[in-house]
């Protein structure tokens, strides 16, 4: 069974004084400017899932307003009120089959998630990725080899699956303090403590090397699948783990070295490059970091009824074309089973992501965060242009409906052209609605043999296409010189030809006619310059245009 995040309630936490959002099981695409609560939402979700494995004191500190508590995360403006609200984070999950809701809350006096199996498993299965990961991946001096252990320790290790019955994070926590004999036990017992610590260190080193090697292999595959096609030379990446290492049988001789995870690349068959941050540009480093981070998620798959993938402005270092590659990944089945939460402060990226949703639009809830930490922050539902057109039409606001239809048509025509061309349009170049529609029409025409289209299909009503070929095979059976096998092949080929004419070609013809109909109404309804003049547009024209654009949306939907 699978559960999805249905409702979010946040009170007096970071930027939020009181906030409610109801995704109702859908993925979330959220735009928010600086100070509108975007990152606060990220940390609220993260804090909630992490709370299952923390003590009551580890959660209470975030909501305790006492002056000496420096770790509280309460909203300072709410706290200045005479009677501030108590801080809390509450999430409601709905089981997809039974539709049963379960609500969990954490606050100063409520730790409803503590050791709860549903939240514990959800925490391990979920993934939180922020732009800081990519900065940490390349934030090294040009002269310093890249060692991403600290990044791995914080961002990946907590979510790694158990190996041979051992939990990697637990194993690391047991040796991370590097105190093999904390009580200073002397003699044989003390030496045994050191030996036991050395064995645990070696076990973790072996475990870490195996995990990193698996992630490295998956990262290369991910990079080759999604980012390598623009490379002028073959780029190979590799992560190599070494350590930790411990030695010595007493306090004076004891030495402990933390692990290292060296990151390097190789171009074609050249020498390894151990300082890629001095060789690659920021966009390429981000692509590699994305490959490593997503590979870690795909390798460390946990079984859970709840899986969240929360991404906070992780694409700030990429240009729009590269961002769209990542959007394609997120909309593919690569992360099937995850409920995604994508947060961005870039309105252009928000618009482009929304445009690419296409068939997935109903699976996503697109909202804008509006307000500040001083005021109440609200989530405003971002309707698409077709939804806006329907609302304007219902209110008899015909000019506004037509303008919304124009915007919808432009986005869908672009998407349709890209779908038929099987590639994205060049970034930074502008193509008009008419140009994109005609390009799509020409692509569809290319699928039809020109003579067949001009001399037969175009001149035959669609209802009569089935009569172009005999409905039975009596004429084939009447040819005595044909062998039985030859007759069978001819009959099969005739059936295929009939299907091409009546089904495949008819569908292409319908699409061409739809484009022609949309082109025909651009002058009256879909041309913004026509709305201010006389004669006015009429309701029937807008209704007809709405129907055509809705049909186009269905065709764009894979």
C-alpha positions in Angstrom: 0.0 0.0 0.0 1.1 3.6 -0.7 0.4 6.8 1.3 0.7 10.3 0.0 1.1 13.7 1.6 -2.4 15.1 1.7 -2.2 18.2 4.0 0.6 20.4 5.5 0.0 22.6 8.6 2.8 24.7 10.0 2.4 27.1 12.9 5.0 29.5 14.3 8.0 27.8 12.6 10.7 29.8 10.8 9.0 32.1 8.2 5.5 30.8 8.9 3.2 32.2 11.4 0.3 30.0 10.3 0.4 28.1 7.0 -1.7 25.4 5.4 -1.2 23.7 2.1 -3.2 20.8 0.7 -1.5 18.9 -2.1 -4.0 16.1 -1.8 -1.5 13.5 -2.9 -0.2 15.4 -5.9 3.3 16.4 -6.6 4.1 20.0 -5.7 5.7 22.7 -7.8 6.2 25.7 -5.7 7.5 29.2 -6.6 8.5 31.6 -3.9 10.5 34.8 -3.9 13.1 35.6 -1.3 11.6 35.6 2.2 8.3 34.0 1.1 8.8 30.7 3.1 10.2 28.4 0.3 13.2 27.2 2.3 11.2 27.2 5.5 8.8 24.7 3.9 11.8 22.5 2.9 13.1 22.5 6.5 9.6 21.9 8.0 9.3 18.7 5.9 12.9 17.7 6.7 12.5 18.3 10.4 9.2 16.4 10.5 10.7 13.2 8.9 13.9 13.4 10.9 11.9 13.7 14.2 10.9 10.0 14.2 14.5 9.0 15.2 15.1 11.9 17.6 14.5 12.1 21.4 11.8 14.3 22.8 14.4 16.9 23.8 15.8 16.8 20.2 12.4 18.0 18.9 11.3 20.2 21.8 14.3 22.5 21.3 12.9 23.7 18.0 9.7 24.9 19.6 10.8 26.0 23.0 10.6 29.8 23.3 12.7 30.1 26.5 15.4 32.8 26.1 18.3 30.6 26.8 17.3 28.1 24.1 19.4 29.2 21.1 18.2 26.3 18.8 14.6 27.3 18.7 13.1 27.9 15.2 10.1 29.9 16.1 8.9 32.9 14.0 10.3 36.0 15.7 7.3 38.2 14.6 4.8 35.7 16.0 6.8 35.5 19.2 6.5 39.3 19.7 2.7 39.0 19.9 1.1 39.2 23.4 -0.2 35.6 23.1 1.9 33.8 20.4 0.7 30.6 18.9 2.5 27.4 19.9 4.9 26.2 17.3 4.1 23.0 15.5 4.4 21.0 12.3 1.5 18.6 11.4 1.3 16.4 8.3 -1.6 14.4 7.1 -1.1 11.3 4.9 -3.8 9.5 2.9 -3.6 5.8 2.1 -4.2 5.6 -1.6 -6.4 2.5 -1.6 -8.5 2.8 1.6 -8.5 6.7 1.5 -7.9 6.6 5.3 -6.1 9.7 6.7 -3.4 9.7 9.4 -2.3 12.9 11.0 1.1 13.3 12.8 2.2 16.4 14.8 5.4 17.5 16.4 5.6 20.5 18.8 7.1 21.4 22.1 4.9 19.0 24.0 3.9 16.6 21.2 6.3 14.0 19.7 3.7 12.0 17.8 6.3 10.7 15.3 8.7 9.2 17.8 9.9 5.7 16.6 6.7 5.4 14.5 7.5 2.8 11.8 5.6 4.7 9.1 7.6 7.9 9.6 10.9 6.1 10.3 10.7 4.2 7.0 9.5 7.3 5.2 12.5 9.2 6.4 14.9 6.6 5.1 13.1 6.2 1.8 12.7 10.0 1.2 15.3 12.2 -0.2 16.0 15.9 0.4 18.4 17.7 -2.0 19.3 21.3 -1.9 21.6 23.6 -3.9 24.1 23.4 -1.1 25.0 19.9 -2.2 26.3 21.1 -5.5 28.3 24.0 -4.0 29.9 21.5 -1.6 30.7 19.2 -4.5 33.0 21.7 -6.1 33.9 24.1 -3.2 37.6 23.2 -3.2 40.8 25.2 -4.0 42.1 24.6 -7.5 45.2 23.0 -6.0 43.3 20.7 -3.7 42.1 17.2 -4.7 38.3 16.8 -4.3 37.4 14.9 -1.1 33.6 14.8 -0.8 33.5 12.7 2.4 31.9 15.4 4.6 29.2 15.9 2.0 28.6 12.2 1.7 28.5 11.9 5.5 25.8 14.5 5.8 23.8 14.2 2.6 24.0 10.5 1.6 25.1 8.2 4.4 22.0 8.7 6.6 19.9 7.3 3.7 22.1 4.3 2.7 20.5 0.9 2.9 21.8 -1.8 5.3 24.5 -4.0 4.0 24.8 -7.6 5.3 22.3 -6.8 8.1 24.3 -3.7 9.3 23.1 -0.1 9.0 26.0 2.0 7.6 25.0 5.1 9.6 24.9 3.2 12.8 28.3 1.6 12.1 29.8 5.1 11.4 28.3 6.6 14.6 29.9 3.8 16.6 33.4 4.8 15.5 33.0 8.5 14.5 33.9 9.7 18.0 37.3 7.8 17.7 37.2 6.7 21.4 37.9 3.0 21.4 38.5 2.9 25.2 36.5 5.8 26.6 36.8 4.6 30.2 40.6 4.1 30.0 40.4 0.4 30.9 43.9 -0.9 31.4 45.6 -4.2 30.5 44.1 -7.0 28.5 40.6 -5.6 28.6 41.8 -2.3 27.3 43.7 -3.9 24.5 40.6 -5.9 23.6 38.6 -2.6 23.3 41.1 -1.3 20.8 41.1 -4.5 18.8 37.2 -4.4 18.7 37.3 -0.8 17.6 39.8 -1.6 14.8 37.6 -4.4 13.5 34.6 -2.1 13.5 36.6 0.5 11.6 37.8 -2.0 9.0 34.2 -3.3 8.6 32.9 0.2 7.9 35.8 0.9 5.6 34.9 -2.2 3.5 31.2 -1.3 3.6 31.9 2.3 2.6 34.1 1.3 -0.3 31.5 -1.1 -1.7 28.7 1.5 -1.4 30.7 4.3 -3.1 31.8 1.9 -5.9 28.1 1.1 -6.6 27.1 4.7 -6.5 30.0 5.6 -8.8 28.9 3.0 -11.4 25.3 4.2 -11.3 26.4 7.8 -11.5 28.3 7.1 -14.7 25.3 5.4 -16.2 23.0 8.3 -15.2 25.4 10.8 -16.6 25.8 9.0 -19.9 22.0 8.6 -20.2 21.1 12.2 -19.5 24.0 14.6 -19.9 26.8 13.1 -22.1 25.3 13.6 -25.5 26.6 17.2 -25.8 30.2 16.2 -24.8 32.9 16.5 -27.4 34.9 13.8 -25.7 34.1 10.8 -23.5 33.9 11.9 -19.8 34.4 9.2 -17.2 33.8 9.9 -13.5 34.9 7.9 -10.5 34.5 8.0 -6.8 37.0 6.1 -4.7 36.6 5.6 -1.0 39.5 5.0 1.4 39.5 4.6 5.2 38.6 5.2 7.9 41.8 3.8 9.4 42.6 3.2 13.0 45.8 1.8 14.6 47.5 1.4 18.0 46.8 -0.6 21.1 46.8 2.1 23.7 46.0 5.7 24.2 49.5 6.9 23.4 49.8 4.9 20.1 46.2 5.2 18.9 45.7 7.0 15.6 42.4 7.5 13.7 42.0 8.9 10.2 38.5 9.8 8.8 37.4 8.4 5.5 38.1 10.1 2.2 36.0 9.9 -0.9 38.1 11.1 -3.8 36.3 12.4 -6.8 38.0 12.5 -10.2 37.3 12.4 -13.9 39.0 11.2 -17.1 38.6 12.6 -20.6 38.8 10.0 -23.3 41.8 7.8 -22.5 43.9 10.6 -20.9 45.3 10.8 -17.4 42.9 11.0 -14.5 42.1 14.5 -13.4 42.0 14.6 -9.5 41.0 18.3 -9.4 38.0 18.5 -11.7 36.8 21.8 -10.1 39.8 23.5 -11.8 39.1 21.9 -15.2 35.3 21.9 -15.7 32.8 24.8 -15.7 30.1 25.2 -13.1 27.3 23.8 -15.3 29.3 20.6 -16.0 30.2 20.2 -12.4 26.5 20.5 -11.5 25.6 17.8 -14.1 28.1 15.5 -12.5 27.0 16.3 -9.0 23.4 15.7 -10.0 24.4 12.3 -11.5 26.1 11.3 -8.2 23.3 12.6 -6.0 20.5 11.0 -8.1 22.6 7.8 -8.4 22.8 7.6 -4.6 19.0 7.9 -4.4 18.4 5.2 -7.0 21.0 2.8 -5.4 19.7 3.3 -1.8 16.1 2.4 -2.4 14.2 1.6 0.8 10.9 -0.1 1.0 8.3 2.3 2.4 4.7 3.3 2.0 5.9 7.0 2.0 8.5 8.4 -0.3 9.2 12.1 -0.7 11.7 13.7 -3.1 12.1 17.3 -2.0 14.3 19.5 -4.2 15.1 23.1 -3.2 16.6 25.3 -5.9 19.0 22.6 -6.9 19.4 23.8 -10.5 20.6 27.4 -9.9 23.9 26.7 -11.6 22.4 25.4 -14.8 21.1 27.3 -17.8 17.5 26.8 -18.9 18.2 24.1 -21.5 20.1 22.0 -18.9 17.4 22.6 -16.4 14.8 21.2 -18.8 16.9 18.0 -19.1 16.4 17.6 -15.3 12.7 18.4 -15.6 12.5 15.6 -18.2 14.1 13.2 -15.7 11.7 14.2 -12.9 8.7 13.7 -15.2 10.0 10.3 -16.4 9.5 7.1 -14.5 13.0 7.4 -13.1 11.6 8.3 -9.7 8.4 6.4 -9.9 6.8 5.9 -6.5 8.1 9.2 -5.1 5.8 12.2 -4.3 7.9 15.1 -5.5 8.2 18.6 -4.0 10.1 21.0 -6.3 10.8 24.5 -4.8 12.2 27.4 -6.8 12.7 31.1 -6.5 13.1 31.4 -10.3 9.8 32.4 -11.9 11.1 31.6 -15.4 12.0 28.1 -14.4 8.6 27.7 -12.6 6.9 28.7 -15.9 9.0 26.4 -18.0 8.5 23.5 -15.6 4.8 24.1 -15.7 4.7 24.2 -19.5 6.5 20.9 -19.7 3.9 19.1 -17.5 1.6 18.4 -20.4 -0.1 15.1 -19.6 1.2 15.2 -16.1 -0.6 18.5 -15.2 -3.3 16.9 -13.2 -0.7 15.0 -11.1 0.9 18.3 -10.0 -0.3 21.1 -7.7 1.4 24.3 -8.8 1.3 27.1 -6.3 3.0 30.5 -5.5 4.0 31.5 -2.0 2.9 35.0 -1.2 3.7 37.0 1.9 6.5 37.5 4.4 7.6 36.2 7.7 6.1 39.3 9.3 2.7 38.6 7.7 0.7 35.5 6.9 2.2 33.5 4.1 -0.3 31.9 1.8 -0.1 29.4 -1.1 -2.0 30.6 -4.2 -3.1 28.0 -6.6 -1.5 28.6 -10.0 -4.1 27.8 -12.6 -2.9 27.0 -16.1 -4.0 29.1 -19.0 -6.8 26.8 -20.2 -8.3 26.8 -16.7 -8.1 30.6 -16.6 -9.7 30.8 -20.0 -12.6 28.7 -18.8 -13.1 30.9 -15.8 -13.0 34.1 -17.9 -15.5 32.5 -20.3 -17.8 31.6 -17.5 -17.8 35.2 -16.4 -18.3 36.4 -20.0 -14.9 38.1 -20.0 -14.3 37.3 -23.6 -11.2 39.3 -24.3 -9.5 38.0 -21.2 -10.5 34.4 -22.1 -9.1 34.9 -25.6 -5.8 36.2 -24.3 -5.5 33.2 -22.0 -6.3 30.9 -24.9 -3.5 32.6 -26.9 -1.0 31.9 -24.1 -2.2 28.3 -23.9 -2.0 27.8 -27.6 1.6 29.2 -27.7 2.8 26.8 -25.0 1.0 23.8 -26.6 2.2 24.6 -30.1 5.8 24.8 -28.8 5.4 21.5 -27.0 3.7 19.9 -30.0 6.6 21.0 -32.3 9.2 19.7 -29.9 7.3 16.4 -29.5 7.1 15.8 -33.3 10.8 16.9 -33.8 11.8 14.8 -30.8 14.1 17.6 -29.6 13.8 20.9 -27.7 13.7 24.2 -29.6 16.9 26.2 -29.4 17.2 28.1 -26.1 16.9 31.9 -26.4 15.2 31.8 -29.8 11.5 32.9 -30.2 9.0 31.3 -32.6 5.5 32.6 -33.1 2.4 30.6 -32.6 1.9 30.4 -36.4 5.5 29.3 -37.0 5.2 26.5 -34.5 1.8 25.3 -35.8 3.0 25.3 -39.4 6.2 23.5 -38.5 4.1 20.9 -36.7 1.8 20.6 -39.7 4.7 20.1 -42.1 6.1 17.4 -39.8 2.7 15.6 -39.9 2.5 16.0 -43.7 5.9 14.4 -44.0 4.5 11.3 -42.4 2.0 11.0 -45.4 3.1 10.0 -48.9 2.5 13.2 -50.8 0.7 11.6 -53.7 -1.4 9.5 -51.4 -2.4 12.6 -49.5 -3.1 14.9 -52.4 -4.7 12.5 -54.8 -6.6 10.1 -52.5 -6.9 10.9 -48.8 -7.5 14.7 -49.1 -10.3 14.1 -51.6 -12.1 11.3 -49.8 -14.4 11.9 -46.8 -13.1 10.3 -43.7 -16.2 8.2 -43.4 -15.6 6.7 -46.8 -11.9 5.8 -46.4 -12.8 2.2 -45.5 -14.3 1.7 -49.0 -11.0 2.3 -50.8 -10.0 -1.3 -50.5 -12.2 -4.4 -50.7 -13.5 -5.6 -47.4 -12.9 -9.2 -48.2 -10.3 -11.3 -49.9 -12.4 -13.0 -52.6 -10.5 -11.5 -55.5 -7.2 -12.9 -54.0 -8.7 -16.4 -53.6 -9.9 -16.3 -57.2 -6.3 -16.1 -58.6 -5.5 -19.8 -59.3 -1.8 -19.3 -60.0 -1.1 -18.1 -56.4 0.0 -20.5 -53.8 -1.8 -20.7 -50.5 1.1 -19.2 -48.6 1.3 -16.3 -51.1 -2.4 -15.6 -50.8 -2.0 -15.5 -47.0 0.8 -13.0 -47.2 -1.3 -10.8 -49.6 -4.3 -10.9 -47.4 -2.2 -9.9 -44.4 -0.6 -7.0 -46.3 -4.1 -5.8 -47.5 -5.3 -5.8 -43.9 -2.2 -3.7 -42.9 -2.8 -1.3 -45.8 -6.5 -0.9 -44.8 -5.4 -0.2 -41.2 -2.9 2.4 -42.4 -5.5 4.2 -44.5 -8.4 4.0 -42.1 -6.6 4.4 -38.8 -3.0 5.7 -38.9 -3.5 8.1 -41.8 -6.9 9.2 -40.6 -5.4 10.2 -37.3 -2.7 12.2 -39.0 -5.3 13.9 -41.2 -7.3 14.8 -38.1 -4.3 16.4 -36.5 -3.5 18.4 -39.7 -7.1 19.6 -39.8 -7.0 20.5 -36.2 -3.9 22.7 -36.8 -5.7 24.2 -39.8 -8.7 25.1 -37.7 -6.5 26.7 -35.0 -4.6 28.7 -37.6 -8.0 29.8 -39.0 -9.1 31.3 -35.7 -5.8 33.0 -34.8 -6.8 36.2 -36.6 -10.1 36.7 -34.8 -9.7 35.1 -31.4 -6.0 34.2 -30.8 -4.5 37.5 -32.0 -4.1 39.9 -29.0 -4.0 42.9 -31.4 -7.5 42.1 -32.6 -9.2 42.3 -29.2 -9.2 46.1 -28.8 -10.9 46.9 -32.1 -14.2 46.4 -33.8 -16.1 44.2 -34.4 -15.9 42.5 -31.0 -15.3 38.8 -30.6 -18.3 36.6 -29.9 -18.8 34.0 -27.2 -19.3 31.2 -29.8 -15.9 32.0 -31.3 -14.2 31.8 -27.9 -16.0 28.5 -27.1 -14.9 27.1 -30.4 -11.3 28.2 -29.8 -11.4 26.7 -26.3 -12.5 23.4 -27.8 -9.8 23.4 -30.4 -7.0 24.2 -27.9 -8.3 21.5 -25.5 -8.1 19.0 -28.4 -4.5 20.2 -29.1 -3.7 19.6 -25.4 -4.9 16.0 -25.8 -2.7 15.5 -28.8 0.3 17.0 -27.0 -0.4 14.6 -24.2 1.8 11.5 -24.7 
